[in-house]
Amino acid sequence: ADHGLWDEAFSWCRRAVAAGSELAAHLAVISLQELGRDAEAVQLERYGWTLQGGIAPTWKLDAAE
């Protein structure tokens, strides 16, 4: 990230989060913002990661409950 390699920084963050790093989760949001991917940054900050390492989708609540 210090050298402006935001795609690589985001990939590193994804692997570090899988290994348990909470700091990397925050850095992933910053990486997405630096890449101009603001909607994904907001989505990641609100909903986190999937088990497969992607950005989790918006939570859907069942209105019947």
PQR file with spaces between the fields and no chain letter, atoms N, CA, C, O and H, PARSE charges and radii, in Angstrom:
ATOM       1  N    ALA     1       0.825   -1.196    0.000 -0.4000 1.5000
ATOM       2  CA   ALA     1       0.000    0.000    0.000 -0.0000 2.0000
ATOM       3  C    ALA     1       0.864    1.253    0.000  0.5500 1.7000
ATOM       4  O    ALA     1       0.506    2.257   -0.615 -0.5500 1.4000
ATOM       5  N    ASP     2       1.990    1.197    0.681 -0.4000 1.5000
ATOM       6  CA   ASP     2       2.868    2.364    0.746 -0.0000 2.0000
ATOM       7  C    ASP     2       3.374    2.792   -0.627  0.5500 1.7000
ATOM       8  O    ASP     2       3.787    3.938   -0.805 -0.5500 1.4000
ATOM       9  H    ASP     2       2.282    0.381    1.180  0.4000 1.0000
ATOM      10  N    HIS     3       3.346    1.889   -1.593 -0.4000 1.5000
ATOM      11  CA   HIS     3       3.843    2.185   -2.938 -0.0000 2.0000
ATOM      12  C    HIS     3       2.709    2.345   -3.948  0.5500 1.7000
ATOM      13  O    HIS     3       2.946    2.365   -5.156 -0.5500 1.4000
ATOM      14  H    HIS     3       3.011    0.958   -1.449  0.4000 1.0000
ATOM      15  N    GLY     4       1.481    2.458   -3.453 -0.4000 1.5000
ATOM      16  CA   GLY     4       0.342    2.660   -4.336 -0.0000 2.0000
ATOM      17  C    GLY     4      -0.142    1.408   -5.043  0.5500 1.7000
ATOM      18  O    GLY     4      -0.894    1.503   -6.013 -0.5500 1.4000
ATOM      19  H    GLY     4       1.288    2.442   -2.472  0.4000 1.0000
ATOM      20  N    LEU     5       0.263    0.257   -4.588 -0.4000 1.5000
ATOM      21  CA   LEU     5      -0.137   -1.005   -5.206 -0.0000 2.0000
ATOM      22  C    LEU     5      -1.393   -1.525   -4.490  0.5500 1.7000
ATOM      23  O    LEU     5      -1.347   -2.525   -3.773 -0.5500 1.4000
ATOM      24  H    LEU     5       0.874    0.180   -3.800  0.4000 1.0000
ATOM      25  N    TRP     6      -2.501   -0.832   -4.701 -0.4000 1.5000
ATOM      26  CA   TRP     6      -3.707   -1.095   -3.924 -0.0000 2.0000
ATOM      27  C    TRP     6      -4.349   -2.433   -4.240  0.5500 1.7000
ATOM      28  O    TRP     6      -4.900   -3.065   -3.338 -0.5500 1.4000
ATOM      29  H    TRP     6      -2.539   -0.021   -5.284  0.4000 1.0000
ATOM      30  N    ASP     7      -4.301   -2.894   -5.494 -0.4000 1.5000
ATOM      31  CA   ASP     7      -4.843   -4.222   -5.814 -0.0000 2.0000
ATOM      32  C    ASP     7      -4.095   -5.306   -5.047  0.5500 1.7000
ATOM      33  O    ASP     7      -4.703   -6.218   -4.487 -0.5500 1.4000
ATOM      34  H    ASP     7      -3.853   -2.381   -6.226  0.4000 1.0000
ATOM      35  N    GLU     8      -2.775   -5.195   -5.030 -0.4000 1.5000
ATOM      36  CA   GLU     8      -1.961   -6.159   -4.304 -0.0000 2.0000
ATOM      37  C    GLU     8      -2.202   -6.057   -2.795  0.5500 1.7000
ATOM      38  O    GLU     8      -2.240   -7.067   -2.093 -0.5500 1.4000
ATOM      39  H    GLU     8      -2.281   -4.453   -5.484  0.4000 1.0000
ATOM      40  N    ALA     9      -2.362   -4.829   -2.309 -0.4000 1.5000
ATOM      41  CA   ALA     9      -2.634   -4.626   -0.880 -0.0000 2.0000
ATOM      42  C    ALA     9      -3.950   -5.284   -0.502  0.5500 1.7000
ATOM      43  O    ALA     9      -4.047   -5.930    0.541 -0.5500 1.4000
ATOM      44  H    ALA     9      -2.330   -4.008   -2.878  0.4000 1.0000
ATOM      45  N    PHE    10      -4.969   -5.122   -1.348 -0.4000 1.5000
ATOM      46  CA   PHE    10      -6.265   -5.735   -1.058 -0.0000 2.0000
ATOM      47  C    PHE    10      -6.148   -7.256   -1.041  0.5500 1.7000
ATOM      48  O    PHE    10      -6.716   -7.908   -0.164 -0.5500 1.4000
ATOM      49  H    PHE    10      -4.891   -4.597   -2.195  0.4000 1.0000
ATOM      50  N    SER    11      -5.428   -7.824   -1.987 -0.4000 1.5000
ATOM      51  CA   SER    11      -5.234   -9.282   -2.013 -0.0000 2.0000
ATOM      52  C    SER    11      -4.510   -9.762   -0.759  0.5500 1.7000
ATOM      53  O    SER    11      -4.867  -10.789   -0.182 -0.5500 1.4000
ATOM      54  H    SER    11      -4.967   -7.295   -2.699  0.4000 1.0000
ATOM      55  N    TRP    12      -3.498   -9.016   -0.344 -0.4000 1.5000
ATOM      56  CA   TRP    12      -2.775   -9.370    0.882 -0.0000 2.0000
ATOM      57  C    TRP    12      -3.723   -9.312    2.075  0.5500 1.7000
ATOM      58  O    TRP    12      -3.705  -10.195    2.932 -0.5500 1.4000
ATOM      59  H    TRP    12      -3.208   -8.182   -0.812  0.4000 1.0000
ATOM      60  N    CYS    13      -4.546   -8.275    2.128 -0.4000 1.5000
ATOM      61  CA   CYS    13      -5.490   -8.127    3.241 -0.0000 2.0000
ATOM      62  C    CYS    13      -6.459   -9.300    3.298  0.5500 1.7000
ATOM      63  O    CYS    13      -6.765   -9.807    4.377 -0.5500 1.4000
ATOM      64  H    CYS    13      -4.561   -7.557    1.432  0.4000 1.0000
ATOM      65  N    ARG    14      -6.937   -9.724    2.146 -0.4000 1.5000
ATOM      66  CA   ARG    14      -7.879  -10.855    2.104 -0.0000 2.0000
ATOM      67  C    ARG    14      -7.241  -12.104    2.726  0.5500 1.7000
ATOM      68  O    ARG    14      -7.878  -12.814    3.504 -0.5500 1.4000
ATOM      69  H    ARG    14      -6.689   -9.312    1.269  0.4000 1.0000
ATOM      70  N    ARG    15      -5.983  -12.359    2.375 -0.4000 1.5000
ATOM      71  CA   ARG    15      -5.292  -13.527    2.950 -0.0000 2.0000
ATOM      72  C    ARG    15      -5.038  -13.345    4.440  0.5500 1.7000
ATOM      73  O    ARG    15      -5.166  -14.296    5.210 -0.5500 1.4000
ATOM      74  H    ARG    15      -5.465  -11.782    1.743  0.4000 1.0000
ATOM      75  N    ALA    16      -4.680  -12.132    4.853 -0.4000 1.5000
ATOM      76  CA   ALA    16      -4.405  -11.863    6.272 -0.0000 2.0000
ATOM      77  C    ALA    16      -5.671  -11.969    7.113  0.5500 1.7000
ATOM      78  O    ALA    16      -5.620  -12.438    8.249 -0.5500 1.4000
ATOM      79  H    ALA    16      -4.576  -11.359    4.227  0.4000 1.0000
ATOM      80  N    VAL    17      -6.798  -11.540    6.570 -0.4000 1.5000
ATOM      81  CA   VAL    17      -8.068  -11.675    7.291 -0.0000 2.0000
ATOM      82  C    VAL    17      -8.390  -13.154    7.482  0.5500 1.7000
ATOM      83  O    VAL    17      -8.835  -13.557    8.557 -0.5500 1.4000
ATOM      84  H    VAL    17      -6.840  -11.158    5.647  0.4000 1.0000
ATOM      85  N    ALA    18      -8.171  -13.959    6.454 -0.4000 1.5000
ATOM      86  CA   ALA    18      -8.414  -15.399    6.560 -0.0000 2.0000
ATOM      87  C    ALA    18      -7.552  -16.030    7.650  0.5500 1.7000
ATOM      88  O    ALA    18      -7.926  -17.037    8.252 -0.5500 1.4000
ATOM      89  H    ALA    18      -7.809  -13.632    5.581  0.4000 1.0000
ATOM      90  N    ALA    19      -6.389  -15.417    7.893 -0.4000 1.5000
ATOM      91  CA   ALA    19      -5.489  -15.916    8.944 -0.0000 2.0000
ATOM      92  C    ALA    19      -5.817  -15.320   10.306  0.5500 1.7000
ATOM      93  O    ALA    19      -5.184  -15.673   11.301 -0.5500 1.4000
ATOM      94  H    ALA    19      -6.085  -14.599    7.404  0.4000 1.0000
ATOM      95  N    GLY    20      -6.815  -14.403   10.367 -0.4000 1.5000
ATOM      96  CA   GLY    20      -7.265  -13.889   11.648 -0.0000 2.0000
ATOM      97  C    GLY    20      -6.898  -12.449   11.981  0.5500 1.7000
ATOM      98  O    GLY    20      -7.094  -12.020   13.118 -0.5500 1.4000
ATOM      99  H    GLY    20      -7.329  -14.116    9.558  0.4000 1.0000
ATOM     100  N    SER    21      -6.377  -11.701   11.037 -0.4000 1.5000
ATOM     101  CA   SER    21      -5.964  -10.322   11.308 -0.0000 2.0000
ATOM     102  C    SER    21      -7.144   -9.352   11.235  0.5500 1.7000
ATOM     103  O    SER    21      -7.760   -9.192   10.181 -0.5500 1.4000
ATOM     104  H    SER    21      -6.218  -12.050   10.113  0.4000 1.0000
ATOM     105  N    GLU    22      -7.453   -8.709   12.359 -0.4000 1.5000
ATOM     106  CA   GLU    22      -8.503   -7.687   12.369 -0.0000 2.0000
ATOM     107  C    GLU    22      -8.012   -6.399   11.705  0.5500 1.7000
ATOM     108  O    GLU    22      -8.792   -5.710   11.047 -0.5500 1.4000
ATOM     109  H    GLU    22      -6.953   -8.839   13.215  0.4000 1.0000
ATOM     110  N    LEU    23      -6.740   -6.069   11.868 -0.4000 1.5000
ATOM     111  CA   LEU    23      -6.182   -4.873   11.246 -0.0000 2.0000
ATOM     112  C    LEU    23      -6.279   -4.963    9.727  0.5500 1.7000
ATOM     113  O    LEU    23      -6.575   -3.969    9.064 -0.5500 1.4000
ATOM     114  H    LEU    23      -6.107   -6.628   12.403  0.4000 1.0000
ATOM     115  N    ALA    24      -6.033   -6.133    9.181 -0.4000 1.5000
ATOM     116  CA   ALA    24      -6.097   -6.308    7.727 -0.0000 2.0000
ATOM     117  C    ALA    24      -7.503   -6.064    7.199  0.5500 1.7000
ATOM     118  O    ALA    24      -7.659   -5.605    6.067 -0.5500 1.4000
ATOM     119  H    ALA    24      -5.792   -6.940    9.719  0.4000 1.0000
ATOM     120  N    ALA    25      -8.526   -6.359    7.985 -0.4000 1.5000
ATOM     121  CA   ALA    25      -9.899   -6.104    7.565 -0.0000 2.0000
ATOM     122  C    ALA    25     -10.111   -4.607    7.355  0.5500 1.7000
ATOM     123  O    ALA    25     -10.745   -4.196    6.383 -0.5500 1.4000
ATOM     124  H    ALA    25      -8.400   -6.732    8.904  0.4000 1.0000
ATOM     125  N    HIS    26      -9.587   -3.807    8.254 -0.4000 1.5000
ATOM     126  CA   HIS    26      -9.690   -2.353    8.124 -0.0000 2.0000
ATOM     127  C    HIS    26      -8.870   -1.860    6.928  0.5500 1.7000
ATOM     128  O    HIS    26      -9.326   -0.998    6.177 -0.5500 1.4000
ATOM     129  H    HIS    26      -9.072   -4.141    9.044  0.4000 1.0000
ATOM     130  N    LEU    27      -7.691   -2.394    6.754 -0.4000 1.5000
ATOM     131  CA   LEU    27      -6.850   -1.998    5.636 -0.0000 2.0000
ATOM     132  C    LEU    27      -7.459   -2.382    4.288  0.5500 1.7000
ATOM     133  O    LEU    27      -7.235   -1.702    3.287 -0.5500 1.4000
ATOM     134  H    LEU    27      -7.321   -3.094    7.365  0.4000 1.0000
ATOM     135  N    ALA    28      -8.225   -3.467    4.265 -0.4000 1.5000
ATOM     136  CA   ALA    28      -8.905   -3.866    3.029 -0.0000 2.0000
ATOM     137  C    ALA    28      -9.921   -2.804    2.620  0.5500 1.7000
ATOM     138  O    ALA    28     -10.048   -2.490    1.437 -0.5500 1.4000
ATOM     139  H    ALA    28      -8.406   -4.019    5.079  0.4000 1.0000
ATOM     140  N    VAL    29     -10.642   -2.254    3.588 -0.4000 1.5000
ATOM     141  CA   VAL    29     -11.607   -1.188    3.298 -0.0000 2.0000
ATOM     142  C    VAL    29     -10.880    0.027    2.727  0.5500 1.7000
ATOM     143  O    VAL    29     -11.329    0.615    1.743 -0.5500 1.4000
ATOM     144  H    VAL    29     -10.539   -2.509    4.550  0.4000 1.0000
ATOM     145  N    ILE    30      -9.766    0.400    3.336 -0.4000 1.5000
ATOM     146  CA   ILE    30      -8.980    1.533    2.848 -0.0000 2.0000
ATOM     147  C    ILE    30      -8.469    1.260    1.434  0.5500 1.7000
ATOM     148  O    ILE    30      -8.486    2.152    0.586 -0.5500 1.4000
ATOM     149  H    ILE    30      -9.400   -0.078    4.134  0.4000 1.0000
ATOM     150  N    SER    31      -8.018    0.042    1.179 -0.4000 1.5000
ATOM     151  CA   SER    31      -7.525   -0.320   -0.156 -0.0000 2.0000
ATOM     152  C    SER    31      -8.614   -0.139   -1.204  0.5500 1.7000
ATOM     153  O    SER    31      -8.364    0.410   -2.277 -0.5500 1.4000
ATOM     154  H    SER    31      -8.004   -0.683    1.868  0.4000 1.0000
ATOM     155  N    LEU    32      -9.817   -0.598   -0.896 -0.4000 1.5000
ATOM     156  CA   LEU    32     -10.923   -0.445   -1.839 -0.0000 2.0000
ATOM     157  C    LEU    32     -11.238    1.030   -2.074  0.5500 1.7000
ATOM     158  O    LEU    32     -11.509    1.430   -3.206 -0.5500 1.4000
ATOM     159  H    LEU    32     -10.020   -1.044   -0.024  0.4000 1.0000
ATOM     160  N    GLN    33     -11.204    1.834   -1.025 -0.4000 1.5000
ATOM     161  CA   GLN    33     -11.451    3.264   -1.182 -0.0000 2.0000
ATOM     162  C    GLN    33     -10.397    3.897   -2.081  0.5500 1.7000
ATOM     163  O    GLN    33     -10.724    4.716   -2.939 -0.5500 1.4000
ATOM     164  H    GLN    33     -10.983    1.508   -0.106  0.4000 1.0000
ATOM     165  N    GLU    34      -9.147    3.525   -1.891 -0.4000 1.5000
ATOM     166  CA   GLU    34      -8.065    4.074   -2.719 -0.0000 2.0000
ATOM     167  C    GLU    34      -8.196    3.660   -4.181  0.5500 1.7000
ATOM     168  O    GLU    34      -7.750    4.378   -5.077 -0.5500 1.4000
ATOM     169  H    GLU    34      -8.882    2.860   -1.194  0.4000 1.0000
ATOM     170  N    LEU    35      -8.805    2.510   -4.419 -0.4000 1.5000
ATOM     171  CA   LEU    35      -9.037    2.031   -5.779 -0.0000 2.0000
ATOM     172  C    LEU    35     -10.282    2.664   -6.402  0.5500 1.7000
ATOM     173  O    LEU    35     -10.597    2.404   -7.563 -0.5500 1.4000
ATOM     174  H    LEU    35      -9.167    1.927   -3.692  0.4000 1.0000
ATOM     175  N    GLY    36     -10.990    3.496   -5.628 -0.4000 1.5000
ATOM     176  CA   GLY    36     -12.212    4.123   -6.128 -0.0000 2.0000
ATOM     177  C    GLY    36     -13.410    3.196   -6.097  0.5500 1.7000
ATOM     178  O    GLY    36     -14.418    3.459   -6.752 -0.5500 1.4000
ATOM     179  H    GLY    36     -10.734    3.707   -4.685  0.4000 1.0000
ATOM     180  N    ARG    37     -13.310    2.119   -5.347 -0.4000 1.5000
ATOM     181  CA   ARG    37     -14.381    1.134   -5.248 -0.0000 2.0000
ATOM     182  C    ARG    37     -15.153    1.371   -3.952  0.5500 1.7000
ATOM     183  O    ARG    37     -15.233    0.501   -3.086 -0.5500 1.4000
ATOM     184  H    ARG    37     -12.490    1.905   -4.815  0.4000 1.0000
ATOM     185  N    ASP    38     -15.719    2.578   -3.844 -0.4000 1.5000
ATOM     186  CA   ASP    38     -16.351    3.023   -2.600 -0.0000 2.0000
ATOM     187  C    ASP    38     -17.548    2.164   -2.186  0.5500 1.7000
ATOM     188  O    ASP    38     -17.711    1.867   -1.003 -0.5500 1.4000
ATOM     189  H    ASP    38     -15.654    3.286   -4.548  0.4000 1.0000
ATOM     190  N    ALA    39     -18.378    1.764   -3.136 -0.4000 1.5000
ATOM     191  CA   ALA    39     -19.542    0.941   -2.791 -0.0000 2.0000
ATOM     192  C    ALA    39     -19.101   -0.391   -2.185  0.5500 1.7000
ATOM     193  O    ALA    39     -19.703   -0.865   -1.222 -0.5500 1.4000
ATOM     194  H    ALA    39     -18.246    2.005   -4.097  0.4000 1.0000
ATOM     195  N    GLU    40     -18.051   -0.994   -2.750 -0.4000 1.5000
ATOM     196  CA   GLU    40     -17.538   -2.250   -2.194 -0.0000 2.0000
ATOM     197  C    GLU    40     -16.929   -2.031   -0.818  0.5500 1.7000
ATOM     198  O    GLU    40     -17.056   -2.881    0.064 -0.5500 1.4000
ATOM     199  H    GLU    40     -17.563   -0.609   -3.532  0.4000 1.0000
ATOM     200  N    ALA    41     -16.265   -0.888   -0.631 -0.4000 1.5000
ATOM     201  CA   ALA    41     -15.677   -0.569    0.671 -0.0000 2.0000
ATOM     202  C    ALA    41     -16.757   -0.473    1.734  0.5500 1.7000
ATOM     203  O    ALA    41     -16.597   -1.002    2.834 -0.5500 1.4000
ATOM     204  H    ALA    41     -16.162   -0.197   -1.347  0.4000 1.0000
ATOM     205  N    VAL    42     -17.849    0.196    1.415 -0.4000 1.5000
ATOM     206  CA   VAL    42     -18.968    0.318    2.358 -0.0000 2.0000
ATOM     207  C    VAL    42     -19.575   -1.046    2.637  0.5500 1.7000
ATOM     208  O    VAL    42     -19.871   -1.381    3.783 -0.5500 1.4000
ATOM     209  H    VAL    42     -17.979    0.626    0.522  0.4000 1.0000
ATOM     210  N    GLN    43     -19.761   -1.836    1.573 -0.4000 1.5000
ATOM     211  CA   GLN    43     -20.327   -3.185    1.733 -0.0000 2.0000
ATOM     212  C    GLN    43     -19.443   -4.035    2.647  0.5500 1.7000
ATOM     213  O    GLN    43     -19.950   -4.717    3.537 -0.5500 1.4000
ATOM     214  H    GLN    43     -19.520   -1.564    0.641  0.4000 1.0000
ATOM     215  N    LEU    44     -18.142   -3.998    2.437 -0.4000 1.5000
ATOM     216  CA   LEU    44     -17.216   -4.780    3.243 -0.0000 2.0000
ATOM     217  C    LEU    44     -17.235   -4.312    4.696  0.5500 1.7000
ATOM     218  O    LEU    44     -17.235   -5.129    5.617 -0.5500 1.4000
ATOM     219  H    LEU    44     -17.730   -3.444    1.714  0.4000 1.0000
ATOM     220  N    GLU    45     -17.250   -3.006    4.893 -0.4000 1.5000
ATOM     221  CA   GLU    45     -17.248   -2.472    6.259 -0.0000 2.0000
ATOM     222  C    GLU    45     -18.524   -2.850    7.006  0.5500 1.7000
ATOM     223  O    GLU    45     -18.482   -3.121    8.206 -0.5500 1.4000
ATOM     224  H    GLU    45     -17.250   -2.343    4.145  0.4000 1.0000
ATOM     225  N    ARG    46     -19.639   -2.869    6.317 -0.4000 1.5000
ATOM     226  CA   ARG    46     -20.920   -3.183    6.966 -0.0000 2.0000
ATOM     227  C    ARG    46     -21.145   -4.672    7.188  0.5500 1.7000
ATOM     228  O    ARG    46     -21.648   -5.074    8.237 -0.5500 1.4000
ATOM     229  H    ARG    46     -19.673   -2.649    5.342  0.4000 1.0000
ATOM     230  N    TYR    47     -20.770   -5.507    6.194 -0.4000 1.5000
ATOM     231  CA   TYR    47     -21.162   -6.912    6.225 -0.0000 2.0000
ATOM     232  C    TYR    47     -20.020   -7.906    6.307  0.5500 1.7000
ATOM     233  O    TYR    47     -20.252   -9.093    6.538 -0.5500 1.4000
ATOM     234  H    TYR    47     -20.361   -5.181    5.342  0.4000 1.0000
ATOM     235  N    GLY    48     -18.794   -7.446    6.123 -0.4000 1.5000
ATOM     236  CA   GLY    48     -17.642   -8.323    6.281 -0.0000 2.0000
ATOM     237  C    GLY    48     -17.406   -9.239    5.092  0.5500 1.7000
ATOM     238  O    GLY    48     -17.769   -8.932    3.956 -0.5500 1.4000
ATOM     239  H    GLY    48     -18.606   -6.482    5.936  0.4000 1.0000
ATOM     240  N    TRP    49     -16.788  -10.369    5.389 -0.4000 1.5000
ATOM     241  CA   TRP    49     -16.334  -11.321    4.370 -0.0000 2.0000
ATOM     242  C    TRP    49     -17.198  -12.567    4.363  0.5500 1.7000
ATOM     243  O    TRP    49     -17.807  -12.920    5.373 -0.5500 1.4000
ATOM     244  H    TRP    49     -16.493  -10.618    6.311  0.4000 1.0000
ATOM     245  N    THR    50     -17.248  -13.236    3.210 -0.4000 1.5000
ATOM     246  CA   THR    50     -17.843  -14.567    3.139 -0.0000 2.0000
ATOM     247  C    THR    50     -16.775  -15.585    3.542  0.5500 1.7000
ATOM     248  O    THR    50     -15.597  -15.247    3.649 -0.5500 1.4000
ATOM     249  H    THR    50     -16.754  -12.950    2.389  0.4000 1.0000
ATOM     250  N    LEU    51     -17.187  -16.807    3.758 -0.4000 1.5000
ATOM     251  CA   LEU    51     -16.221  -17.863    4.081 -0.0000 2.0000
ATOM     252  C    LEU    51     -15.265  -18.135    2.932  0.5500 1.7000
ATOM     253  O    LEU    51     -14.163  -18.644    3.141 -0.5500 1.4000
ATOM     254  H    LEU    51     -18.144  -17.082    3.671  0.4000 1.0000
ATOM     255  N    GLN    52     -15.689  -17.794    1.708 -0.4000 1.5000
ATOM     256  CA   GLN    52     -14.855  -18.009    0.532 -0.0000 2.0000
ATOM     257  C    GLN    52     -13.887  -16.848    0.294  0.5500 1.7000
ATOM     258  O    GLN    52     -13.072  -16.910   -0.627 -0.5500 1.4000
ATOM     259  H    GLN    52     -16.583  -17.381    1.538  0.4000 1.0000
ATOM     260  N    GLY    53     -13.964  -15.785    1.114 -0.4000 1.5000
ATOM     261  CA   GLY    53     -13.040  -14.663    0.985 -0.0000 2.0000
ATOM     262  C    GLY    53     -13.547  -13.502    0.162  0.5500 1.7000
ATOM     263  O    GLY    53     -12.797  -12.570   -0.129 -0.5500 1.4000
ATOM     264  H    GLY    53     -14.626  -15.735    1.862  0.4000 1.0000
ATOM     265  N    GLY    54     -14.816  -13.545   -0.218 -0.4000 1.5000
ATOM     266  CA   GLY    54     -15.415  -12.438   -0.950 -0.0000 2.0000
ATOM     267  C    GLY    54     -16.092  -11.465    0.006  0.5500 1.7000
ATOM     268  O    GLY    54     -16.128  -11.693    1.215 -0.5500 1.4000
ATOM     269  H    GLY    54     -15.426  -14.302    0.018  0.4000 1.0000
ATOM     270  N    ILE    55     -16.620  -10.397   -0.535 -0.4000 1.5000
ATOM     271  CA   ILE    55     -17.356   -9.431    0.269 -0.0000 2.0000
ATOM     272  C    ILE    55     -18.771   -9.952    0.463  0.5500 1.7000
ATOM     273  O    ILE    55     -19.451  -10.310   -0.499 -0.5500 1.4000
ATOM     274  H    ILE    55     -16.590  -10.212   -1.518  0.4000 1.0000
ATOM     275  N    ALA    56     -19.205   -9.991    1.712 -0.4000 1.5000
ATOM     276  CA   ALA    56     -20.521  -10.546    2.030 -0.0000 2.0000
ATOM     277  C    ALA    56     -21.637   -9.673    1.451  0.5500 1.7000
ATOM     278  O    ALA    56     -21.525   -8.447    1.422 -0.5500 1.4000
ATOM     279  H    ALA    56     -18.653   -9.700    2.494  0.4000 1.0000
ATOM     280  N    PRO    57     -22.712  -10.318    0.991 -0.5600 1.5000
ATOM     281  CA   PRO    57     -23.846   -9.556    0.470  0.2800 2.0000
ATOM     282  C    PRO    57     -24.643   -8.905    1.601  0.5500 1.7000
ATOM     283  O    PRO    57     -24.452   -9.208    2.779 -0.5500 1.4000
ATOM     284  N    THR    58     -25.530   -8.014    1.210 -0.4000 1.5000
ATOM     285  CA   THR    58     -26.422   -7.367    2.164 -0.0000 2.0000
ATOM     286  C    THR    58     -27.277   -8.421    2.839  0.5500 1.7000
ATOM     287  O    THR    58     -27.762   -9.349    2.192 -0.5500 1.4000
ATOM     288  H    THR    58     -25.685   -7.769    0.253  0.4000 1.0000
ATOM     289  N    TRP    59     -27.456   -8.275    4.130 -0.4000 1.5000
ATOM     290  CA   TRP    59     -28.292   -9.216    4.873 -0.0000 2.0000
ATOM     291  C    TRP    59     -29.751   -8.989    4.522  0.5500 1.7000
ATOM     292  O    TRP    59     -30.203   -7.847    4.438 -0.5500 1.4000
ATOM     293  H    TRP    59     -27.062   -7.521    4.655  0.4000 1.0000
ATOM     294  N    LYS    60     -30.471  -10.047    4.320 -0.4000 1.5000
ATOM     295  CA   LYS    60     -31.905   -9.991    4.029 -0.0000 2.0000
ATOM     296  C    LYS    60     -32.661  -10.523    5.239  0.5500 1.7000
ATOM     297  O    LYS    60     -32.384  -11.620    5.723 -0.5500 1.4000
ATOM     298  H    LYS    60     -30.104  -10.974    4.388  0.4000 1.0000
ATOM     299  N    LEU    61     -33.600   -9.750    5.712 -0.4000 1.5000
ATOM     300  CA   LEU    61     -34.448  -10.181    6.826 -0.0000 2.0000
ATOM     301  C    LEU    61     -35.759  -10.677    6.275  0.5500 1.7000
ATOM     302  O    LEU    61     -36.345  -10.052    5.391 -0.5500 1.4000
ATOM     303  H    LEU    61     -33.825   -8.858    5.319  0.4000 1.0000
ATOM     304  N    ASP    62     -36.228  -11.802    6.793 -0.4000 1.5000
ATOM     305  CA   ASP    62     -37.490  -12.378    6.367 -0.0000 2.0000
ATOM     306  C    ASP    62     -38.614  -11.597    7.046  0.5500 1.7000
ATOM     307  O    ASP    62     -38.695  -11.576    8.275 -0.5500 1.4000
ATOM     308  H    ASP    62     -35.753  -12.310    7.511  0.4000 1.0000
ATOM     309  N    ALA    63     -39.467  -10.965    6.272 -0.4000 1.5000
ATOM     310  CA   ALA    63     -40.559  -10.146    6.807 -0.0000 2.0000
ATOM     311  C    ALA    63     -41.596  -10.970    7.548  0.5500 1.7000
ATOM     312  O    ALA    63     -42.352  -10.416    8.346 -0.5500 1.4000
ATOM     313  H    ALA    63     -39.401  -10.982    5.274  0.4000 1.0000
ATOM     314  N    ALA    64     -41.658  -12.279    7.312 -0.4000 1.5000
ATOM     315  CA   ALA    64     -42.643  -13.137    7.949 -0.0000 2.0000
ATOM     316  C    ALA    64     -42.320  -13.406    9.413  0.5500 1.7000
ATOM     317  O    ALA    64     -43.188  -13.849   10.165 -0.5500 1.4000
ATOM     318  H    ALA    64     -41.044  -12.729    6.663  0.4000 1.0000
ATOM     319  N    GLU    65     -41.100  -13.148    9.821 -0.4000 1.5000
ATOM     320  CA   GLU    65     -40.716  -13.459   11.204 -0.0000 2.0000
ATOM     321  C    GLU    65     -40.995  -12.305   12.124  0.5500 1.7000
ATOM     322  O    GLU    65     -40.732  -12.394   13.323 -0.5500 1.4000
ATOM     323  H    GLU    65     -40.394  -12.788    9.211  0.4000 1.0000
